[in-house]
């Protein structure tokens, strides 16, 4: 595949694939939806891939659930919920060319168990589909695929899988596909990683472990760390003695301590990652489209617009 | 005094990722030990500070480590490691060392042991079964791994058995391999097999076949044990504490977990809503400097109260619901954990003595 000219390892700006990762409960899905909204608003044709069978993402974009079909979620933006088994079958059909043979393969119990049990197959299916989307081999045509990665396994497993499969299988159409996908996700100019985190002790510890795993297994660092849920800065002047007397003392103390923890943990994160850090306030807003818009506004400040080509 | 058929009341702490299961499991363990029970807490990935507070390091991956406490009770903490437990099981059930080595060295096994969905969950229950059978403790508390869906954990034994026991897979692989495990690429490899072979090449498939060959003497032991584990999770002496996040938008998820637990025949002991923000009355003369933070905390308090009210109405006391207030500082010291544990123990089902006595007679 021809490489585009003039694009250095540019983080998020020129990437064709962005994998958003992070542990459960850190606002990863909100960040994925906000990134998709932001970059679609900057005229990139975005497909947001969801792998969770419970389909939480459509509620963040105010559209009906995808159920395996692309759903238009605004100008330049589609939501797509992927079922790895179905994608794998589509890949086999595509690679085997002859439909009756492909059906025979995908209907066989060997194939079922192979996709279920063989390590890395589902991951390969998802990333292989992403590659086909940006190559315009399947609809909707995209410049950029954003994957809301599963909360377990840190998303590193997702990115490491194609290389593992390629090594394990070697030849055959699937082996060749694994090789192509491994090259795609291994190229920092084409694939970027965003880590979502909270500035609290355990989530930061998990983020630091994730950075180490990324260095070790993928040889890369995050292109952006999106830190969610920050309490507002605590006023430095001694104010509010009156409020304290009127019963808000507990809330003030909670705010002060939480903000102090946020700052401590932000420092720990900043010291461990060289890349940019987006500081996202804790908005008085339930998860949903309105929160996504506010988070997208914060991310806009952290991701400089792409220079005109 | 015996509790269930196996002697040890178990409490399994389940819930979505990031809701504070590990801290609550440690607090419950501490409270049980301080009430005089010999207690084991099995956990996965505690924070560094929690490990420091409990005084457990990596040694707890090998064997339970005792937390220094005053008083008559005992608290031991064990850290779970899926891969090590799986390896141990292979060694135990393999007919001889050479057979064990064949499995442990197999490339497919090496991927499988770490990656097969539910391995970690299954291994947790395996260890639970072991300590329960030993009968050394009055109380065992199991923290569950951070799965996206709490329910994955419960289905793990069935899934693993189905996979290991998968006659379909062995039969499907059979045409490719002779009884001696040799690859038969000639006449027998035809149709679907040949096509799949064209797709993936032979390397991985021969690894898989070799794995199932090497594994076959272990089937009986694994299967029997998995069935026992399945039974243990449905024992009347085993209770589940479902930990939920705050906010009204989490209610459907919480109810869904609760329903699934019960439908699958598990005893739901309590629902714990963790890290509930306090109710705040904003003073009329609120200084401008305090408005952003206090306004936010007030909003969070209202959001959490709405969620709690809704959940309370829908559960109607069955199981009991307990709200744990958000602490300004996370409870990562022994005194803080102990206070949290005592708070949780106000729900009788979460108290060690109650569970023990309830099942003592029957």
Interface residues (C-beta under 8 A of the other chain):
Chain A: X23 X24 X25 X26 X52 X54 X92 X95 X96 X101 X104 X105 X108 X109 X110 X111 X112 X113 X114 X116 X117 X118 X119 X120 X150 X151 X152 X157 X164 X168 X169 X170 X171 X172 X173 X174 X175 X198 X200 X201 X202 X203 X205 X231 X232 X234 X235 X237 X239 X240 X242 X243 X246 X247 X248 X250 X251 X252 X253 X254 X255 X256 X257 X258 X259 X261 X282 X284 X286 X287 X288
Chain B: X16 X17 X18 X19 X22 X47 X48 X49 X107 X111 X112 X115 X116 X146 X147 X148 X149 X163 X166 X168 X169 X171 X172 X173 X191 X192 X193 X195 X196 X197 X198 X199 X200 X201 X203 X204 X207 X208 X245 X247 X248 X249 X277 X278 X280 X281 X282 X283 X285 X286 X287 X289 X290 X292 X293 X294 X295 X296 X297 X298 X299 X300 X301 X303 X326 X328 X329 X330 X332
